[in-house]
């Protein structure tokens, strides 16, 4: 797809989307194709045609039946389609066969000087393309490049622009050699990117250790794409922290965003947004982003955000949970946040038994509803429990007084003959450090 900055309303690429019933599972076919259409929009395209087929199994030549392939071919010219995108992953051979068929012209038309070439993509390629458009950080771009190269590796025979073996006398030998050259080049590029990502991993490990040493709590937002994670981050962050980009679009947020926030007791913590998940998220993409996603494992608390107004709420929940399990996340640290309650009547909200959780809350981030309760819930569920104490600190230890008062909310502040007296909430670690001043 084109660079997102070059896309205008009158230059959107025209797309025919194709889906099968067996490829849509666990979604319904309609739901899965609606999501594919949203992905096309997120990439800057416009869906001009939808084709579906109910089949028992995929075919090795085209994935779908040959009759349906020629039905699509007949639609391309009238709809002025630029791209045909399949909801299911295509092999290199299937990509080549479909492009060859869609672009084959009758002999009478071969004399034409120019004919538009129709491209074929699959859902995986589309998602990778969106990630390539949205990645803005150095590490994010590396991760997307790695996923794209690993996607291309087994498809050297079918991807347009890559050399491919010939089909007759005089083409086999050189073709195989060129394919092998391409393969070696891809391997070198992949190894180079992995080495760079390893260096980035070390930097992130250092940052995480510094946070742990400074006793700063970390909270991660996870969930299906467009569930409202970035809006929640903007509502919770400290008032002087930069706003996070929010858009009603799949994968509006790609690169992780971290912001400082403040608990009701006055303590600081770090809250981080993560890339949204989606059904059939490409395996190579998950693997490429694993080093970033693994940061979730080290969070003190995980906020799983769900769009309570979605008809596919349960499927979206299971999609996220399966990825968290794949990352070996401690699920006892998860709080379930049912967001967007402003879009649905409360009495219509029915939480399936499979999504039952003792730690859950209903909010509307966009309307700022119940956000104070969410902050209180975060405070109560952080691994370090807090203790309310009354402290009396001698004037000779005024540096200790300043350290505590500057970093905590306090009340009933008094100055008497013995020193400074006040009430404050401390972590257990702080309590053990300053317990000689507790009265």
C-alpha positions as MATLAB code, in Angstrom:
seq = 'XXXXXXXXXXXXXXXXXXXXXXXXXXXXXXXXXXXXXXXXXXXXXXXXXXXXXXXXXXXXXXXXXXXXXXXXXXXXXXXXXXXXXXXXXXXXXXXXXXXXXXXXXXXXXXXXXXXXXXXXXXXXXXXXXXXXXXXXXXXXXXXXXXXXXXXXXXXXXXXXXXXXXXXXXXXXXXXXXXXXXXXXXXXXXXXXXXXXXXXXXXXXXXXXXXXXXXXXXXXXXXXXXXXXXXXXXXXXXXXXXXXXXXXXXXXXXXXXXXXXXXXXXXXXXXXXXXXXXXXXXXXXXXXXXXXXXXXXXXXXXXXXXXXXXXXXXXXXXXXXXXXXXXXXXXXXXXXXXXXXXXXXXXXXXXXXXXXXXXXXXXXXXXXXXXXXXXXXXXXXXXXXXXXXXXXXXXXXXXXXXXXXXXXXXXXXXXXXXXXXXXXXXXXXXXXXXXXXXXX';
ca = [
       0.000    0.000    0.000;
       1.088    3.625   -0.382;
       2.730    5.749    2.254;
      -0.032    6.997    4.526;
       1.029   10.621    4.062;
       0.512   10.347    0.299;
      -3.028    9.028    0.498;
      -5.829   11.451   -0.286;
      -9.550   10.945   -0.668;
      -9.361   10.802   -4.462;
      -6.301    8.548   -4.607;
      -7.375    5.690   -2.376;
      -6.515    2.290   -3.777;
      -9.613    0.318   -4.718;
      -9.802   -3.098   -3.080;
     -11.813   -6.295   -3.538;
     -11.781   -8.394   -0.361;
     -12.223  -12.175   -0.399;
     -13.115  -14.436    2.521;
     -14.055  -18.043    3.257;
     -16.173  -19.467    6.033;
     -13.474  -21.846    7.293;
     -10.886  -19.063    7.282;
     -13.089  -16.752    9.351;
     -13.241  -19.049   12.396;
     -13.752  -18.306   15.284;
     -15.518  -15.206   13.951;
     -18.531  -15.353   11.695;
     -17.684  -14.696    8.055;
     -19.480  -11.328    8.110;
     -17.653  -10.195   11.257;
     -14.278  -11.309    9.958;
     -14.772   -9.481    6.653;
     -15.964   -6.349    8.454;
     -12.704   -6.409   10.387;
     -10.763   -6.946    7.151;
     -12.537   -3.913    5.671;
     -11.477   -1.842    8.688;
      -7.908   -3.032    8.153;
      -8.109   -1.897    4.517;
      -9.304    1.531    5.671;
      -6.483    1.690    8.203;
      -4.030    1.073    5.339;
      -5.581    3.871    3.290;
      -7.627    1.745    0.895;
     -11.288    1.612   -0.087;
     -13.274   -1.611   -0.341;
     -15.245   -1.649   -3.603;
     -16.196   -5.326   -3.712;
     -16.704   -8.277   -1.359;
     -16.513  -11.937   -2.398;
     -17.236  -14.903   -0.121;
     -17.155  -18.665   -0.518;
     -18.222  -21.552    1.678;
     -15.737  -24.377    1.171;
     -14.765  -27.592    2.928;
     -11.038  -27.170    2.391;
      -8.545  -24.808    0.770;
      -7.247  -25.651   -2.693;
      -3.460  -25.718   -3.245;
      -3.611  -23.761   -6.527;
      -5.781  -20.745   -5.642;
      -6.891  -21.328   -2.016;
     -10.494  -20.889   -3.256;
     -12.291  -22.644   -6.117;
     -11.260  -21.816   -9.687;
     -14.818  -20.752  -10.566;
     -14.755  -18.146   -7.823;
     -11.325  -16.958   -9.015;
     -12.689  -16.196  -12.491;
     -15.735  -14.536  -10.923;
     -13.334  -12.154   -9.148;
     -11.391  -11.653  -12.386;
     -14.591  -10.503  -14.117;
     -15.206   -7.960  -11.320;
     -11.784   -6.299  -11.469;
     -12.192   -4.138  -14.572;
     -15.776   -2.910  -13.923;
     -14.850   -2.008  -10.328;
     -11.493   -0.512  -11.399;
      -9.868   -2.541   -8.635;
      -6.171   -2.088   -7.834;
      -5.776   -4.880   -5.302;
      -7.474   -8.143   -4.322;
      -6.980   -8.957   -0.622;
      -7.684  -12.401    0.823;
      -8.752  -12.832    4.441;
      -6.702  -16.044    4.590;
      -2.950  -16.449    4.359;
      -1.703  -17.335    0.870;
       1.352  -19.376   -0.066;
       3.879  -18.068   -2.571;
       2.490  -20.381   -5.261;
      -1.088  -19.246   -4.585;
      -0.030  -15.588   -4.759;
       1.671  -16.162   -8.106;
      -1.223  -18.180   -9.561;
      -3.818  -15.613   -8.526;
      -1.840  -12.630   -9.866;
      -1.124  -14.446  -13.137;
      -4.805  -15.297  -13.584;
      -6.150  -11.869  -12.635;
      -3.688  -10.127  -14.958;
      -3.953  -12.484  -17.919;
      -5.357  -10.606  -20.965;
      -7.067  -11.983  -24.070;
      -4.837  -11.995  -27.166;
      -6.836   -9.135  -28.683;
      -5.791   -6.888  -25.798;
      -2.083   -7.761  -25.804;
      -1.333   -4.987  -28.300;
      -2.421   -2.341  -25.785;
       0.554   -0.278  -24.639;
      -0.567   -0.032  -21.009;
      -2.652   -2.294  -18.829;
      -2.956   -1.846  -15.065;
      -1.494   -4.710  -13.058;
      -3.714   -5.936  -10.235;
      -1.904   -6.960   -7.071;
      -2.857   -9.750   -4.685;
      -2.279   -9.558   -0.927;
      -3.415  -11.609    2.040;
      -4.515  -10.500    5.499;
      -1.039  -11.059    6.952;
       0.593   -8.880    4.288;
      -2.029   -6.190    4.892;
      -1.407   -6.110    8.643;
       2.345   -5.983    8.083;
       1.773   -3.075    5.697;
      -0.241   -1.161    8.323;
       2.483   -1.765   10.886;
       5.077   -0.502    8.404;
       3.018    2.679    7.914;
       2.561    3.310   11.635;
       5.946    2.328   13.087;
       7.717    5.504   14.155;
      10.387    4.404   16.629;
      13.696    2.882   15.618;
      12.907   -0.410   17.337;
       9.366   -0.525   15.985;
      10.618   -0.157   12.421;
      13.180   -2.914   12.987;
      10.512   -5.247   14.359;
       8.211   -4.667   11.384;
      11.071   -5.147    8.919;
      11.960   -8.437   10.583;
       8.369   -9.678   10.343;
       8.134   -8.645    6.679;
      11.385  -10.364    5.720;
      10.385  -13.561    7.525;
       7.014  -13.409    5.750;
       8.761  -13.060    2.375;
      11.256  -15.875    2.915;
       8.953  -18.825    2.109;
       7.235  -16.825   -0.656;
      10.206  -16.035   -2.897;
       8.515  -17.908   -5.730;
       5.348  -15.878   -5.558;
       6.161  -12.331   -4.477;
       6.255   -9.906   -7.356;
       9.617   -8.207   -7.632;
      11.536  -11.221   -6.389;
      13.236  -13.534   -8.859;
      11.501  -16.835   -9.456;
      12.313  -20.061  -11.203;
      11.276  -20.441  -14.815;
       8.987  -23.074  -16.197;
      10.890  -24.402  -19.204;
      14.145  -25.245  -20.925;
      16.945  -22.783  -20.341;
      15.396  -21.220  -17.245;
      15.766  -23.794  -14.468;
      19.435  -23.466  -13.563;
      19.804  -19.649  -13.492;
      16.424  -19.307  -11.823;
      17.385  -21.587   -8.979;
      20.672  -19.737   -8.519;
      18.915  -16.354   -8.378;
      16.372  -17.677   -5.878;
      19.223  -18.927   -3.701;
      20.923  -15.510   -3.948;
      17.716  -13.816   -2.808;
      17.375  -16.282    0.035;
      20.916  -15.690    1.268;
      20.376  -11.943    1.110;
      17.188  -12.234    3.161;
      18.971  -14.380    5.748;
      21.740  -11.766    6.062;
      19.194   -8.958    6.493;
      17.238  -10.962    9.069;
      20.382  -11.748   11.085;
      21.413   -8.076   10.943;
      18.035   -6.874   12.246;
      18.005   -9.486   15.023;
      21.428   -8.258   16.169;
      20.154   -4.653   16.313;
      17.040   -5.732   18.218;
      19.228   -7.577   20.719;
      21.038   -4.301   21.480;
      17.684   -2.533   21.915;
      16.615   -5.308   24.286;
      19.643   -4.585   26.516;
      18.697   -0.897   26.681;
      15.140   -1.794   27.672;
      16.399   -4.225   30.325;
      18.527   -1.435   31.817;
      15.541    0.948   31.908;
      13.377   -1.696   33.583;
      16.016   -2.382   36.250;
      16.277    1.343   36.975;
      12.515    1.520   37.514;
      12.647   -1.470   39.844;
      15.589    0.013   41.759;
      13.666    3.279   42.133;
      10.588    1.372   43.327;
       8.411    2.803   40.527;
       5.349    0.690   39.817;
       4.586   -0.173   36.188;
       1.139   -0.862   34.745;
       0.470   -2.129   31.206;
      -2.644   -1.628   29.092;
      -3.414   -4.584   26.811;
      -6.368   -5.574   24.666;
      -7.897   -5.809   21.236;
      -7.102   -3.040   18.806;
      -9.431   -0.036   19.118;
     -10.669   -1.072   22.579;
      -9.818    2.363   23.982;
      -6.405    1.809   25.589;
      -4.916    5.103   24.404;
      -7.942    7.066   25.631;
      -7.562    5.461   29.065;
      -3.868    6.351   29.068;
      -4.710    9.984   28.287;
      -7.243   10.072   31.140;
      -4.899    8.514   33.721;
      -1.604   10.204   32.861;
      -0.257   13.122   34.887;
      -1.603   16.472   33.696;
       1.786   17.628   32.442;
       2.461   14.468   30.398;
       2.107   14.530   26.616;
      -1.179   13.362   25.054;
      -1.184   10.041   23.178;
      -2.592    9.925   19.628;
      -6.161    8.585   19.561;
      -8.107    7.617   16.446;
     -11.167    5.408   15.865;
      -9.126    3.101   13.656;
      -7.522   -0.329   13.921;
      -3.867   -0.145   14.997;
      -3.976    3.629   15.594;
      -1.310    2.928   18.221;
       1.658    0.801   17.227;
       4.729    1.953   19.124;
       4.484    1.539   22.912;
       3.707    4.732   24.843;
       4.603    5.219   28.499;
       3.418    8.057   30.709;
       3.836    9.061   34.322;
       0.660    8.946   36.406;
      -0.275    9.487   40.049;
      -2.156    7.184   42.422;
      -4.820    8.566   44.802;
      -2.240    8.297   47.636;
       0.092   10.616   45.721;
       2.610    8.011   44.589;
       3.886    8.037   41.004;
       3.654    5.062   38.673;
       4.324    4.380   34.980;
       1.448    3.327   32.730;
       2.206    1.943   29.264;
       0.045    1.464   26.189;
       0.834   -1.508   23.930;
       0.031   -2.442   20.363;
      -3.537   -3.693   20.037;
      -4.185   -7.335   19.242;
      -6.416   -8.632   16.481;
      -7.713  -12.048   15.469;
      -5.350  -13.964   13.193;
      -2.490  -11.639   14.160;
       0.428  -12.834   12.023;
       2.628  -15.285   13.932;
       5.786  -13.680   12.562;
       4.586  -10.304   13.798;
       4.000  -11.628   17.321;
       7.453  -13.204   17.256;
       9.090   -9.996   15.980;
       7.370   -7.895   18.657;
       7.873  -10.474   21.379;
      10.783   -8.611   22.968;
       8.578   -5.518   23.310;
       5.478   -7.445   24.328;
       7.447   -9.310   26.972;
       7.644   -6.014   28.872;
       4.060   -6.852   29.850;
       5.406   -9.795   31.871;
       7.428   -7.475   34.079;
       4.558   -5.095   34.816;
       3.270   -4.944   38.367;
      -0.293   -4.879   37.032;
      -1.966   -5.531   33.672;
      -5.155   -3.755   32.588;
      -7.015   -5.826   29.995;
      -9.266   -3.373   28.139;
     -12.384   -4.709   26.417;
     -14.915   -2.881   24.239;
     -18.090   -3.865   26.068;
     -20.219   -2.605   23.144;
     -18.656   -5.048   20.660;
     -20.716   -7.998   19.464;
     -17.485  -10.008   19.424;
     -16.490   -9.120   22.973;
     -15.872  -12.749   23.996;
     -13.772  -13.568   20.902;
     -11.728  -10.409   21.395;
     -11.219  -11.335   25.055;
     -10.033  -14.836   24.143;
      -7.715  -13.458   21.427;
      -5.911  -11.240   23.941;
      -5.814  -13.897   26.655;
      -4.293  -16.459   24.297;
      -1.472  -14.030   23.412;
      -0.884  -13.243   27.108;
      -0.631  -16.978   27.805;
       1.775  -17.361   24.886;
       3.928  -14.668   26.490;
       3.779  -16.597   29.793;
       2.180  -13.669   31.638;
       1.049  -14.133   35.244;
      -2.725  -13.831   34.766;
      -3.295  -13.137   38.479;
      -1.982   -9.608   37.765;
      -4.794   -8.888   35.259;
      -7.655   -6.458   35.922;
     -10.445   -6.624   33.337;
     -11.698   -3.212   32.218;
     -14.995   -3.131   30.350;
     -14.738    0.145   28.440;
     -17.220    2.145   26.326;
     -20.230    1.631   28.611;
     -21.548    4.920   27.185;
     -22.332    3.055   23.943;
     -24.662    0.502   25.492;
     -27.435    0.377   28.076;
     -26.190   -1.082   31.366;
     -29.004   -3.630   31.498;
     -27.920   -4.925   28.086;
     -24.423   -5.797   29.264;
     -24.116   -9.557   29.604;
     -20.684  -10.854   30.550;
     -20.176  -14.462   29.363;
     -19.124  -16.971   32.059;
     -15.806  -17.510   30.250;
     -14.935  -13.870   30.986;
     -15.803  -13.965   34.676;
     -13.271  -12.138   36.828;
     -13.108  -11.067   40.456;
     -11.103   -8.015   39.420;
     -13.214   -6.087   36.940;
     -14.567   -2.592   36.455;
     -16.940   -0.851   34.019;
     -15.867    2.539   32.667;
     -16.229    5.023   29.839;
     -12.817    6.536   29.242;
     -14.094    8.948   26.588;
     -16.766   10.266   29.016;
     -14.387   10.107   32.001;
     -16.834    7.852   33.850;
     -15.546    5.776   36.798;
     -11.908    6.715   36.136;
     -11.348    7.651   39.801;
     -12.553    4.178   40.784;
     -10.162    2.654   38.259;
      -7.219    4.515   39.804;
      -8.286    3.361   43.257;
      -8.527   -0.215   41.964;
      -5.012    0.041   40.519;
      -3.717    1.271   43.877;
      -5.412   -1.559   45.775;
      -4.129   -4.267   43.433;
      -0.498   -3.275   43.090;
       1.743   -5.968   44.575;
       3.126   -3.674   47.250;
       0.402   -3.194   49.812;
       0.126    0.182   51.486;
      -0.092    1.000   55.169;
      -1.553    4.133   56.755;
       0.664    5.488   59.509;
       1.242    8.547   61.690;
       4.838    9.735   61.673;
       6.855   11.987   63.962;
      10.182   13.005   62.446;
      12.701   15.064   64.457;
      13.745   18.403   62.997;
      17.296   17.041   62.834;
      16.084   14.605   60.137;
      14.421   17.253   57.996;
      15.808   15.592   54.841;
      13.657   12.518   55.611;
      10.635   14.759   56.180;
      11.178   16.458   52.819;
      11.617   13.117   51.006;
       8.302   11.768   52.301;
       6.233   14.943   52.008;
       7.486   15.645   48.463;
       6.475   12.188   47.234;
       3.245   11.471   49.104;
      -0.099   12.995   49.879;
      -0.294   13.701   53.590;
      -2.721   15.160   56.096;
      -2.916   16.539   59.629;
       0.504   18.175   59.337;
       1.690   19.591   62.678;
       4.892   21.095   64.024;
       5.408   20.401   67.723;
       8.331   20.451   70.127;
       9.626   17.008   69.103;
       9.420   17.433   65.339;
       7.120   17.270   62.300;
       3.999   15.118   62.732;
       1.667   13.966   59.938;
      -0.365   11.074   58.551;
       0.686    9.348   55.342;
       0.273    6.109   53.345;
       3.521    4.184   52.738;
       4.466    1.043   50.867;
       5.632   -1.843   53.027;
       9.175   -1.255   51.771;
       8.996    2.402   52.816;
       7.416    1.429   56.129;
      10.337   -0.884   56.911;
      12.779    1.873   55.910;
      11.176    4.605   58.048;
       9.431    2.602   60.781;
      11.514    4.196   63.571;
       9.575    7.405   62.896;
       6.146    5.709   63.045;
       4.139    6.388   66.200;
];
